[in-house]
Amino acid sequence: MGSNGRRPDGMDPRANGEPANGEPADREPANREPANGEPANREPAADREERDGEDALGAGEDLPGDPAEMLALIRSQQDTVRKGTEPSGPLLFGAWGVAWLAGYLVLYVSGTQERGLPAGWAFAVFGLLLVSAMVFTGVHIGRRAVGVRGASAAVGAMYGWSWAVCFAVVFLILSGVARAGASDEVMQILSNSLSCLVVAALYMAGGALWREWRMFALGVWIALVAGGAALLGPPSSYLLMAVAGGGGFLLGAAAGLVVDRRRSRAAAETATVAAP
Amino acid sequence: MSEPELDPVIHAQARLKVVATLASLGAGDRISFPKLQKLLDMTAGNLSTHLRKLEEAEYVSVEKTFEGRSPATFIALTSRGRYAFESYTAALKSLLKGAQ
């Protein structure tokens, strides 16, 4: 790096009475500024670098700010990247929370009325809600993840396939148990327990993979709720699943929203410090 | 003690934003040109110019490939670029501390 005796250009130009666009008053006449019509808008740092004259830059875009401004720029860009490439926990937890709360409530209401097995339409509504949440999840993750390749995409793909494989096997196990003559009650307990066990285990694994504590905690919670539901038996188990399971998702979503808001408030504060 | 030097290659808002974006991705990840453009909210020509400068400094690697039959460009931060970004961030922080 050059040591031409000038201060590192990161210092606040306003501190010594210079205009805020970073243009020092004592600009060396020897700079090889190409005649592209915007000589007053260059950062001094690039003056000592070669000028190829081919960069058509927007006004002010290539100017350095003071250190606080540059740090704020880094933070806000990191926030933009996070929102643009990583799935939103609150959004996904919220979608599944609503699906579970409404779906299991329908099963519970129908199950208590029928004294045992919920009606076919109740299972249809439940299934439709779960499929909607699944489609929403897939579209959301796909939109955020598109355009990024490499190590994290491979991790995401393996994780996605884990869900598909596990649920395919749950289906096979349930088919086998039904063929062996399991009663309606056994099928209800087993289908819910197995599915929830897969969800819980994969949430815990996902939490470990991405160091997401809320996701891990949700996995633990879902496992406990599913265990309790198995002991309780239908139809009361569906009320437990709706309130504690769906409620757990919604609580996770709310906690995520609070953390997100606090994070963006912190970013806004650094921005205020940077540009008083 | 002398003040830390700020790397002139990334001590410019546009290129700092590009490098900060790439550094926010996981190590070993690469991003498509349109996605990068969207995250940066820059014109394609502008982004190409900055990427060329960063590539000359060996801070980023640009890979031209095919997605099916259509050409696609993927950009990644090199380990040299990641090091430069981390040094730059550390220098900014020490400048801020010195100013207080």
Interface residues (C-beta under 8 A of the other chain):
Chain A: M1 G2 S3 R7 P8 D9 G10 M11 D12 E43 A45 A46 R48 E49 E54 D55 A56 L57 G58 G60 E61 D62 L63 P64 G65 P67 A68 M70 L71 L73 I74 Q77 Q78 T80 V81 R82 G84 T85 V146 G147 V148 R149 G150 A151 S152 A153
Chain B: E3 P4 E5 L6 D7 P8 V9 H11 A12 Q13 A14 R15 L16 K17 A20 T21 S24 L25 G26 A27 G28 D29 R30 I31 S32 P34 K35 L36 K38 L39 L40 T43 G45 N46 T49 H50 K53 F74 A76 T89 A91 L92 K93 L95 L96 A99
